């Protein structure tokens, strides 16, 4: 009978995570109580959780959550399509990659917040600036992971398929793209987080709805407990978005189980 190692136990995260969360809340409460921290600076966990419960029961708050969700998902899908397509296109032509890399890197290092006022001038206040901002942040990691995945295909496999008269499209469809899928999914996992960040930043600057707009309105009124509650709501939304994209890995990428050495 094979022994089950503790690190392989499926139930372990379900036990450890709530314990760490409870320990963090106790440490938070103890720090606020011991040092007599003002609630305007750092409220105790209880009022924050109460505000979050009120937020979860508010239809208006869920309307703002839906707007942030819509902006993040729309921008992420746009970045995914453009990023994967650009990565594939650059993989087909090393010359094109060398010529375009300086422009891509320059666009990546450009502070994206500086573009939001331009997006507002071009598209007005609404969902448009949020979608564009949430798309330009994840574009680069998705594109680079796609390019890296295709370029990492062993040359021996390419030579083998060419020896069977495989054309360029067949190489891409049957070898390069399937081999690059783990890299692409990794880029998507990073991208969905950046898409949410871009949406919230756009709501800070130009939004009239969404959790970012709601957070700014609470900052102006110094409602610190509600600010923490909105941050918790953003954390919950981010976890949902990340879990949805991470599910693609189980669906698209065959699971590999390394051999055990007992």
N, C-alpha and C positions, 0 to 999 in steps of 0.2 A: 504493500500500500504506500503510495507516494505521499510524502509530507507536503502540506500546503504552506508555502512561505508567507510570512506576514506581509511582505511588499506586494504579493500577488493577490491578496484578499480583496474581493470586490467591495465588501462592506466597509473597508477601512476609511475611504474618504467621507462616507456618510456619517461616520462616528467622529473623526478628527475635526472636520470642518465646523460642525456646530460647537464643538468644545472650544476651538480657537476663536470663533465668533463671540461666544459667551465670555471668554477670558478677555478679549479686546474690549467688550462693553464694560466689564467690571473695572478694567484698568482705566478706561476713559472716565467712568463715574468716580473712581477713587482719586484720580488726578484733579478733576474739577472740584471735588469736595475738599481734598486736603489743602489745595492751594487757594481755595475760595475764588475761583475764576468767575469773572462777571459773565452773565448769560449773553451779553451783547458781543462778547469776544468768543466764548466757547460754551455753548449750553450743555447741560447734562444730557445723557442718552434718553432719559424718559420723555422730556418735552419734545425732543426731536422725533422720537418714535410716535408720539401722540400727533404731532403735526403731519407725519408721514401717513398715519392712519386716516387723518382727515383728508389728506391729499388723495389717497386711494378711493375715498368715498365721494369725491367731488367730480361731478360730470364735466365741469369746466377744466379741471386739471387734466382729465383724460383726453379732452379735446386738444389741449396743448401738447400732450404726449403723442397723440396721433399725428399732429403736424410735424413734430420733430422726427417721428418714425418715418413718415412719408418722405420728408426731405432726405433723410439718411439713406433710405432704401433706393430712392430714385437716383441719387448721386452715385451710390455704390454700383448700381446696375450699369449706369453710363460709364463709370470708370472701369468696370470689369470688361465690358464689351470693347472699349477703346484700348485698354491696357493689353488684353490678350491679343487683339488683332494687331496692335503695333509691335508687340513682342514677336509674333509669328512673322510679320513683314520684315522686321530687322534681321531675324534669323535666316531669312532667305537670301539676304544680300549683305555680306560683311562690309562692303564698300559703303552702302547706305547707312549702316550702323556707325561706322567711323565718322561719316560726314554729319550725321544728326546728333551724335552723342553730346558735343559741346552745347547745343541748343537745349537738349533734354535736361542736362545737368544744370544749366543756367536757369531754366524754368523751375527746376526742383528746389534750388536754393533760394529762389525768390520768395520773400515773405508773402504768404497767400492772403493775409489779412489786408495787405495794401491793395489787393484787387477788388475787395468787396465794395468800396464806394463806386468803382467803375461799373461793377455788375448792377448796382442800384441805378446808376445813370442810364445804363443800357436797357435794363429790364424792369425797373421800378421796384417798389416794395412788394414782396410776396414770396412765392415759392421758388421763383427762378434763381435769384442770387444764392439761396440756400442749396439748391441742387448743384449749381456750378461749383460752389465752394466745397461741397462734400464730394464732388467728383475729382477735383484737381489734386486733393491730398492723397487719395489712395491710388491714383493712376500710376505713379512711378514704381512703387513696390510691386504692383501687379504686373506691370510691363517687364520689369527686370527679372522677376521670378519666372515669368514665361520664357524670356530669352535664355535665362540660365538653365532652365529645364531642358529646352531643346538643344542647347549647345553641349549639355552634359551626356548626350547619347553616345555610347561607345562607338568609335569608328569602325570596329569590327562588325557590329550589327548593321551599320550603314553599308559597308562593303558587301556583306552577305546579301542584303536585299537588292543592292544594285546588280549583283551577280545573277539574280533571278529576274532581271529586267524590270525592276520596280521604278516607276517614274517619280518625279519630284513630289507630285501630289500624293502618291501612294506612300512615299517615305514619311510625309508629314502626317497623313491620316492613320497609318498603321503602326508607325514606329515612334516618331518624334513627339507627337501630341500625347499619346498614351504614356510615354516615358516622362513627359513634362507635367503630367497631371498632379503628382504630389507637390511639385514646386508651385504650380498655379494655385492649388487650394491653400497652400501656406500664404501666398500673396493675398488671396481673398480674405483669409482670416485676419491678416494685418490690415487689409483695406477696409473691412467693415468697421473696425474701431476708428480708423482715421476718418471715415465718412461721417460717423456720429460726431466726432470732434469738429469737423468742418461745418456741420449743420449747426451745432451749438454756437460756434464762433460767429457764424453769419447771423444767427438770431441775436447775439449780443449787439452787433453793429447795426443791422438793418431790419431785424425782425419786428413784426407786430403780433406774432403768435409763436407758440412753441415753448418748450421748457427753458431755453436760453433766454427768451424774452421775459418769461415769468421770473427767472432767477434775477435778472437785472432789476425788475420792478421791486423785488424784495430787498435787494441791496440798497436801493434808494430810500426805502422806508426802515432800514436797519432791523428787519425781522430775521434775526440770525437763525433761529430754530427752523423757520420755514425754508431758509436757504439750504440748511443741511438736509431737510426733507426732500427738496427738489433735487439735490445732489444724489440722494439715495434713489430717487425715481429714475434719474439718468443712469445710475449704476445698474438698476434693474433692467432698464431698456437696453443698455449695452450688453448685458448678459444674455438677454433674449436674442438680440441680433447676432451675437457671436455664436451662440448655440445653434442658430439656424444655419449659419455658414459652416460651422464645424461639422454639422451633420452631413454636408456634402462629401467630406472625406470618407466616411463610412459607406456612402452610396457610390462614389466614383472611384475611390482608390482601394484596390484589394488590400486586405489586412495581411500584414506579414508578421508572423510569430517566430522570433529567433529560437534556435534550438537551445534546450536547457542542458546545463551541465550539472547533474546531481552528484 
